[in-house]
Amino acid sequence: MKKVLKFYIIYRLPIIILFVGLGILSHYLKDEITAWLLYITAGISLLLYFMMGTMRIVQEAVQDGEIEQAQKYLSQIKFPRLLFKPIRSAYYMIQSNLMMATDDLAGAESNIRKSMKTKSKITGDMEGTNLMQLAFIQLKKGQMKEARLNLIGAVKAGMPDKESLAACHLQLCSIEIQRKQNKIAKDHFRKAKALKPKTAEIVKQITEMDKYIARLPG
């Protein structure tokens, strides 16, 4: 079933054309019920093509670590502004992640800001994630002041999972150490550690920071 759905999503446009063609043929053969069923199916598929695109299989590819495949599926979305709002927001977020991975920081920032502008009640918890992503881009660009404010904003807005929240607190800890605000840095570290994250990279960062932060005054 999963393979059939994937095939349908990838080849949705040719399938729509096929359905319309079969509908016309059914009309010619005087089978109007079948014709209208085919037209309605084609119409629904066309709506899905514009409102959902290939985002389902894009997200599956990202989760499976198939980055090149994700980029290929993402490129099939020709009209992102027509996507359903929550899906549009996710589209820009993934675009930003992929561009950040290739060090296209300008493109990554442009897309994450588009995601932030795509307001949707359904994706209310995306605000914190978007702010965190923007902050990480700004850190790569050396904009520590802006990144710090956005990370604070991300924590206040709320994160969808404790791993992301722990990552925010750890990054804020590092920033406050650079600002020589050791007391604030230790507070962020305690909060990150208390979340007990499971992600290997975050656990490694906490272990390394634990040895260093104990020696800090304040």
C-alpha positions in Angstrom: 0.0 0.0 0.0 2.8 2.4 0.9 4.5 1.8 -2.5 1.3 2.4 -4.3 0.8 5.7 -2.5 4.3 6.7 -3.2 3.8 5.9 -6.9 0.6 7.9 -6.9 2.2 11.0 -5.3 5.2 10.9 -7.7 3.2 10.4 -10.8 0.1 12.3 -9.7 0.1 14.7 -12.7 0.3 12.0 -15.5 -2.4 10.0 -13.6 -4.7 13.1 -13.6 -4.2 13.4 -17.4 -4.9 9.7 -17.8 -8.1 10.0 -15.7 -9.3 13.0 -17.8 -8.5 11.0 -21.0 -10.4 8.0 -19.8 -13.3 10.3 -18.8 -13.5 11.7 -22.3 -13.4 8.2 -23.7 -16.2 7.1 -21.4 -18.3 10.1 -22.5 -17.6 9.0 -26.1 -18.8 5.5 -25.3 -22.0 7.0 -23.6 -20.9 5.8 -20.1 -21.5 9.1 -18.3 -21.4 7.7 -14.7 -17.9 6.3 -15.2 -16.9 9.5 -17.0 -18.0 11.7 -14.1 -16.4 9.4 -11.5 -13.1 9.8 -13.5 -13.5 13.6 -13.7 -14.2 13.9 -10.0 -11.2 11.7 -9.1 -9.0 13.8 -11.5 -10.3 17.0 -9.8 -9.6 15.8 -6.3 -6.1 14.6 -7.4 -5.5 18.0 -8.9 -6.4 19.7 -5.7 -4.0 17.4 -3.8 -1.3 18.1 -6.4 -1.4 21.8 -5.6 -2.3 21.7 -1.9 -0.1 18.9 -0.7 2.5 18.3 -3.4 5.1 15.6 -2.7 5.6 16.7 0.9 4.6 13.3 2.4 7.4 11.5 0.7 9.8 14.4 1.2 9.4 14.1 4.9 9.7 10.3 4.8 13.0 10.6 2.8 14.3 13.2 5.3 13.4 10.9 8.2 15.2 8.0 6.4 18.3 10.1 5.9 17.9 10.1 2.1 18.8 13.7 1.5 19.3 13.6 -2.2 16.0 11.8 -2.7 14.3 14.4 -0.5 15.7 17.2 -2.6 14.5 15.4 -5.8 11.0 15.1 -4.5 11.0 18.7 -3.2 12.0 20.0 -6.6 8.7 18.5 -8.0 6.8 21.1 -6.1 6.5 23.9 -8.6 3.9 26.2 -6.8 4.8 26.2 -3.0 2.5 29.2 -2.4 -0.5 27.1 -3.3 0.4 24.4 -0.7 -2.0 24.1 2.3 -0.6 26.4 5.0 0.8 23.8 7.5 2.4 21.9 4.6 3.8 25.2 3.1 5.4 26.0 6.4 7.0 22.5 6.5 8.1 22.9 2.9 10.1 26.1 3.7 11.5 24.6 6.9 12.9 21.5 5.0 14.2 23.8 2.2 16.0 25.8 4.9 17.5 22.7 6.5 18.7 21.3 3.2 20.3 24.7 2.2 21.9 25.0 5.6 23.5 21.5 5.1 25.1 22.9 2.0 26.2 26.1 3.7 23.8 28.2 1.6 23.1 30.4 4.6 21.3 33.2 2.6 18.9 30.7 1.1 18.4 28.9 4.4 17.5 32.2 6.2 15.2 33.3 3.4 13.3 30.0 3.5 13.0 29.9 7.3 11.6 33.5 7.3 9.0 32.4 4.7 8.1 29.5 7.1 7.7 32.0 9.9 5.4 34.2 7.8 3.2 31.2 7.0 0.9 31.5 10.0 -1.4 28.6 10.8 -3.3 27.6 14.0 -2.7 24.0 13.1 1.1 24.5 13.3 1.2 26.7 16.4 4.2 24.8 17.8 6.3 25.6 14.7 7.1 29.1 16.0 9.7 27.9 18.4 11.2 25.5 15.9 11.5 28.2 13.3 13.1 30.6 15.7 15.7 27.9 16.7 16.5 27.2 13.1 16.9 31.0 12.4 19.2 31.3 15.4 21.4 28.4 14.3 21.7 30.0 10.8 22.6 33.3 12.5 25.3 31.6 14.6 26.9 30.2 11.5 26.9 33.8 10.1 28.5 35.1 13.3 25.4 37.0 14.4 25.6 36.0 18.0 23.4 38.8 19.4 20.5 38.1 17.0 20.9 34.4 17.6 20.7 34.7 21.3 17.5 36.7 21.2 15.9 34.2 18.8 16.9 31.3 21.0 15.4 32.9 24.0 12.3 33.5 21.9 12.3 29.9 20.8 12.3 28.7 24.5 9.5 31.1 25.4 7.4 30.1 22.3 7.8 26.4 23.2 9.5 23.5 21.5 7.8 20.4 20.1 10.1 18.0 21.9 12.6 17.9 24.8 15.5 17.2 22.5 15.0 20.6 20.7 14.5 22.4 23.9 17.7 20.9 25.3 19.6 21.9 22.2 18.3 25.5 22.7 19.5 25.6 26.3 22.9 24.2 25.4 23.4 26.8 22.7 22.3 29.5 25.1 24.8 28.1 27.6 27.6 28.4 25.1 26.6 32.0 24.2 26.4 33.1 27.8 29.9 31.7 28.5 31.2 33.8 25.6 29.4 36.8 27.1 31.0 35.9 30.5 27.6 35.5 32.0 28.6 32.4 33.9 25.6 32.3 36.3 23.1 32.5 33.4 25.2 29.9 31.4 25.0 27.4 34.3 21.3 27.9 34.6 20.8 27.0 31.0 23.1 24.0 31.4 21.1 22.8 34.4 17.9 23.1 32.4 19.3 21.2 29.4 20.6 18.4 31.6 17.3 18.1 33.6 15.5 17.4 30.3 17.5 14.1 30.0 17.8 14.2 26.2 18.4 10.9 24.3 20.0 12.2 21.1 23.6 11.0 20.9 25.0 14.4 19.8 23.2 16.3 22.5 24.2 13.7 25.2 27.8 14.1 24.0 27.7 17.9 24.3 26.2 17.7 27.8 29.0 15.3 28.9 31.7 17.6 27.5 30.1 20.7 28.9 29.7 19.1 32.3 33.5 18.8 32.7 34.0 22.4 31.6 31.2 24.3 33.3 32.1 23.1 36.8 35.3 25.0 36.6 33.6 28.3 35.8 33.3 30.9 38.5 30.0 32.3 39.4 
